[in-house]
Amino acid sequence: MIDQNAYAETARNAVNRVLDAERSVIEEAGGLIFAALRAGGVLQAFGTGHSRSVALELVGRAGGLVAANQLGIRDVAYYGDASPRDILDPKIEREPGLALRIWELADIRPEDVFVIISNSGGNASIVEMARLARTRGHRVIAITSRAHTAELSVDERLADLADVVIDNGAPYGDAALPLPDGGAICPVSNLTGVLIAQLLVAEVAGRFLAAGQAPPVFRSANTPGGDAYNDRLLEGYGSRVRLGDA
């Protein structure tokens, strides 16, 4: 019998580890994002698998940064010529060359900053996206599990290519509660990943306020005037910020 409280305690400990151990790193990452946005850049968020939900947390939501765009595997079907069937295979994230296809379908500018999320940090598309960004002069922020990535037998990891690495505190394999047969249940990475994403937003907003500027964040579309307010903030970004599928 597994006690539900065991995961609650594990989750609480993981959150506390992020708050205690990663605070200064999150501040550093927030500074990179703030500098990029003030220079007219966009935050480009990328994750595959379940890490997509952390990328989505940064894009197109009430209280979130306006200048944020989600890159995703679905882009090769949404904006490219791939069939939707082509992207249904969960192993597609390991396909060499996929990140470049996604990159070429986006309007990425020199001022943009990248936040790339991957618990393992070793899948081909994740590493390739980080390498593309790094070699083309963009700053790269990684949200990953140091415990998992340290166990990978690969030539290059997301953490190796990032300017700033934020540890999500997840264990090797992500799932935190062991089962008698050697398996495990109850992942941690998305829980702490969402927390990290919102701590980054708070850090960036605080820096805008300290600079005497109103933070460029969305208002809820379900409040009076929300749509009109958001549309004004989006003017000038065009296809750089794609919200239709967010």
Beta strands, then each sheet from edge to edge (+ up, - down):
strand 1: 43-47
strand 2: 68-71
strand 3: 113-117
strand 4: 140-144
strand 5: 164-167
strand 6: 175-178
strand 7: 184-187
sheet 1: 2+ 1+ 3+ 4+ 5+
sheet 2: 6+ 7-
end
